[in-house]
Amino acid sequence: MGKHDFRYFFHEGLSNMFSHGFMSFAAIGITVACLLIMGTFTLVAVNANGLLQDLEQENEILAYVDETYSEAQAKALQRSLEEIPNVASATYISKTQAMADFEAQYPDEEILQDLDPEILEDRYAIKLVDLEQQKQTLQQVKEVTGIVDISAYEEIANGFITVRNVATVVCVALIAILFLVSVFIISNTIKLTTFDRREEIAIMRMVGATNGFIRWPFVYEGFMIGFLGAVISFLLQWALYEAVSRGVDANDALQLIKVIPFSKLWAPVAAVFAGAGILVGVGGSLSAIRKFLQV
């Protein structure tokens, strides 16, 4: 394709886009809506997954040792705990160490300063490999002889897992549905253009113009509709994400939730939006013009 061909195709595609302003606006609008909804659910899933990973690294299960066990017997349980498949590590914490940790964590609580460590129990701080298997792992830890009780934030972990899984399923479903809707809208926009130019296209075919030469302006039109929709949706997604992020940071009740900065996500988000927008635009154009050229 020569430079002059490129200019011609680009000019024709741009003219086509403005010749049906309302339909082009509708095509861009539906593309923006689709990408924005898809992007929002995807970012929710990404953040939920990030929270799960942080929780896996920071979350600990506390397994309490039978109080009749001596320190040597309690320490001997470490091997049995670490042999459980989903256990990443099991760290022994004596009564004295547990009391020291409490005092360091709550230095202003005078009531803790005079307590006898003997009121506490020896314990193990257990970290997991996969938080999704926490329930099964808890059961296996309970079955270890010498472990009498377990403390774990199972509800919080399950909540994050549920949010991540729901967001992922919804995202995949929306991608499929909204992609088809976008292609349909853009395809019909291109069909209007081809109908208006049917006589010109017929003349071009009679004088020997190839299907490719006729097709390229419509491809450029679809490309520009899709790309423009991607740019607008990216800017809106950025603004929406930052607004939600600031809202979460300002809410004391949501301090547990850490939103990934958009500065770490903008590149893949921009790439996906651009790719999806262009694919939808060009796909809709090719679908419309192919049917017309087969006539």
C-alpha positions in Angstrom: 0.0 0.0 0.0 1.5 3.3 -1.1 1.6 6.6 0.8 -1.1 8.0 -1.6 -3.3 5.0 -1.0 -3.0 5.4 2.7 -4.0 9.1 2.5 -7.0 8.2 0.3 -8.2 5.4 2.5 -7.7 7.5 5.7 -9.6 10.4 4.1 -12.4 8.2 2.9 -12.7 6.4 6.3 -12.8 9.8 8.1 -15.4 11.1 5.7 -17.5 8.0 6.1 -17.4 8.3 9.9 -18.7 11.9 9.9 -21.2 11.3 7.1 -23.4 9.4 9.6 -22.7 11.4 12.7 -25.5 9.9 14.9 -24.7 6.3 14.0 -21.0 6.8 14.4 -21.6 8.5 17.8 -23.8 5.5 18.8 -21.1 3.1 17.7 -18.4 5.0 19.7 -20.8 5.3 22.6 -21.6 1.5 22.8 -17.9 0.8 22.4 -17.1 3.1 25.3 -19.8 1.6 27.5 -18.7 -2.0 26.7 -15.1 -1.3 27.4 -15.8 0.6 30.6 -18.0 -2.1 32.0 -15.6 -4.8 31.0 -12.6 -2.8 32.4 -14.4 -2.1 35.7 -15.1 -5.8 36.4 -11.6 -6.7 35.3 -10.0 -4.2 37.7 -12.2 -5.4 40.5 -11.0 -9.0 39.8 -7.4 -7.8 39.6 -7.6 -6.0 43.0 -9.4 -8.9 44.6 -6.6 -11.2 43.4 -4.0 -8.7 44.7 -5.7 -8.6 48.1 -5.8 -12.4 48.2 -2.0 -12.6 47.5 -1.3 -10.0 50.2 -3.6 -12.0 52.6 -1.7 -15.2 51.7 1.6 -13.5 52.6 0.4 -11.8 55.8 -2.5 -14.0 57.1 -1.6 -16.4 59.8 -3.5 -19.3 61.3 -2.8 -19.6 65.0 -2.8 -23.3 66.1 -2.8 -23.6 70.0 -0.9 -26.5 71.6 -2.3 -28.7 74.4 -1.4 -27.0 77.7 -0.3 -30.3 79.2 2.6 -30.5 76.6 6.1 -29.6 77.7 8.0 -27.1 75.5 10.0 -29.9 73.9 6.8 -31.8 73.1 5.3 -28.6 71.7 8.3 -27.9 69.5 8.2 -31.5 68.2 4.8 -30.7 66.5 6.5 -28.4 64.0 7.5 -31.2 61.6 4.0 -32.6 61.6 2.5 -29.2 60.8 4.9 -28.4 58.0 4.3 -31.8 56.4 0.7 -30.7 55.7 0.7 -30.0 51.9 -0.7 -26.4 51.9 1.4 -25.2 54.9 4.2 -22.8 53.8 5.7 -22.5 57.3 4.9 -23.2 60.9 6.6 -20.9 63.5 6.6 -21.9 67.2 5.6 -19.2 69.6 6.0 -19.9 73.3 3.8 -18.4 76.1 6.6 -15.9 77.0 7.0 -14.8 73.4 3.3 -14.5 72.9 3.1 -12.2 76.0 6.0 -10.1 74.8 4.3 -9.7 71.4 1.1 -8.6 73.1 2.9 -6.0 75.2 4.8 -4.7 72.1 1.5 -4.5 70.1 -0.4 -2.7 72.9 2.2 -0.7 74.9 -0.4 1.6 76.4 -2.5 -1.2 77.9 -1.3 -1.3 81.5 -3.4 -4.4 82.2 -1.2 -6.5 80.0 2.0 -5.5 81.7 1.4 -7.5 84.9 -0.2 -10.6 83.4 1.4 -14.0 83.9 2.5 -15.6 80.6 1.2 -18.9 82.0 -2.4 -17.8 81.3 -1.5 -18.1 77.6 -1.0 -21.2 75.4 2.0 -22.2 73.3 1.1 -21.8 69.7 2.2 -22.0 66.1 1.8 -19.2 63.5 1.0 -21.0 60.3 1.3 -19.5 56.8 -0.5 -21.1 53.9 0.5 -21.6 50.3 -3.0 -21.2 48.8 -5.6 -19.3 50.7 -8.4 -21.0 48.7 -7.5 -24.3 50.4 -7.7 -22.8 53.9 -10.8 -24.8 54.9 -9.2 -28.2 54.1 -5.9 -27.1 55.7 -7.6 -26.0 58.9 -9.2 -29.5 59.2 -5.8 -31.2 58.7 -4.2 -28.9 61.3 -6.9 -29.8 63.8 -6.2 -33.5 63.2 -2.6 -33.1 64.4 -2.3 -34.7 67.8 -1.4 -31.9 70.3 -3.3 -29.1 68.6 -6.4 -28.2 70.7 -7.7 -25.1 69.0 -7.3 -22.9 65.9 -7.9 -19.2 65.3 -8.3 -18.1 61.6 -10.0 -15.3 59.7 -11.8 -17.7 57.4 -14.7 -15.3 56.6 -12.4 -12.6 55.4 -10.5 -14.9 53.1 -13.7 -16.5 51.8 -15.1 -13.0 51.1 -12.1 -12.0 49.0 -12.2 -15.3 47.1 -15.9 -14.9 46.4 -15.4 -11.3 45.1 -12.5 -12.3 42.9 -14.3 -15.4 41.4 -17.6 -13.5 40.8 -15.9 -10.6 39.2 -13.9 -12.9 37.0 -17.0 -14.9 35.8 -19.0 -11.7 35.2 -16.0 -10.1 33.4 -15.7 -13.1 31.0 -19.5 -13.2 30.3 -19.6 -9.4 29.7 -16.6 -9.5 27.4 -18.4 -12.1 25.2 -21.8 -10.4 25.2 -20.6 -6.8 24.8 -18.1 -7.8 22.1 -21.0 -9.2 20.0 -23.1 -6.1 20.7 -20.3 -3.7 19.7 -19.6 -5.6 16.5 -23.3 -5.6 15.7 -23.6 -1.8 16.2 -20.5 -0.9 14.3 -21.4 -3.4 11.5 -24.7 -1.7 11.0 -23.1 1.7 11.0 -20.8 0.6 8.2 -23.8 -0.9 6.3 -25.4 2.5 6.2 -22.3 3.9 4.7 -22.1 1.2 2.1 -25.7 1.6 1.2 -25.3 5.4 0.7 -22.3 4.7 -1.5 -23.7 1.7 -3.4 -23.7 3.5 -6.8 -20.1 4.7 -6.3 -19.0 1.2 -5.2 -20.8 -0.4 -8.2 -19.0 2.0 -10.6 -15.6 1.2 -8.9 -16.2 -2.5 -9.4 -17.2 -2.0 -13.1 -14.0 -0.2 -13.8 -12.0 -3.0 -12.2 -11.4 -1.8 -8.6 -10.5 -4.8 -6.4 -12.4 -5.8 -3.4 -9.5 -4.8 -1.3 -9.4 -1.2 -2.7 -13.2 -0.9 -2.0 -12.9 -2.5 1.5 -10.0 -0.4 3.0 -11.9 2.9 3.6 -14.4 1.0 5.6 -11.7 -0.8 7.5 -10.2 2.6 8.4 -13.6 3.9 9.4 -14.1 0.9 11.8 -10.5 1.3 13.1 -11.1 5.0 13.9 -14.4 4.3 15.6 -12.9 1.5 17.7 -9.7 3.4 18.6 -11.6 6.6 19.5 -14.0 4.6 21.7 -10.9 2.9 23.3 -9.3 6.3 24.1 -12.5 7.8 25.6 -13.2 4.7 27.7 -9.6 4.6 28.9 -9.8 8.2 30.1 -13.1 7.6 31.8 -11.9 4.3 33.4 -8.8 6.2 34.8 -11.0 8.9 36.3 -13.5 6.4 37.7 -10.7 4.2 39.2 -9.0 7.2 40.8 -12.3 8.4 42.3 -13.1 5.0 43.8 -9.5 4.6 45.1 -9.7 8.0 46.9 -13.1 7.0 48.3 -11.7 3.7 49.7 -8.6 5.5 51.2 -10.8 8.1 52.9 -13.2 5.5 54.4 -11.9 4.3 57.8 -14.2 1.2 57.5 -12.4 0.1 54.3 -8.8 0.4 55.5 -8.4 -3.4 55.1 -8.8 -2.9 51.4 -5.7 -1.8 49.5 -6.4 -0.5 46.0 -3.6 -1.1 43.5 -2.4 2.3 42.2 -3.5 3.0 38.6 0.1 3.9 37.8 0.9 0.1 38.0 -2.1 -0.8 35.8 -2.4 1.9 33.1 -0.2 0.2 30.5 -1.9 -3.2 30.4 -5.4 -1.4 30.6 -4.5 0.9 27.8 -3.2 -2.0 25.7 -6.3 -4.1 26.3 -8.7 -1.2 25.6 -6.9 -0.3 22.4 -6.7 -3.9 21.2 -10.4 -4.6 22.0 -11.6 -1.3 20.5 -9.7 -1.8 17.3 -10.7 -5.5 17.1 -14.4 -4.6 17.5 -14.2 -1.7 15.0 -12.3 -3.5 12.3 -14.3 -6.7 12.9 -17.6 -4.9 12.5 -16.4 -3.2 9.3 -15.2 -6.4 7.7 -18.4 -8.2 8.7 -20.5 -5.4 7.0 -18.5 -4.9 3.8 -17.9 -8.7 3.3 -21.7 -9.2 2.9 -22.0 -6.2 0.6 -19.1 -7.4 -1.7 -20.6 -10.8 -2.0 -23.7 -9.4 -3.6 
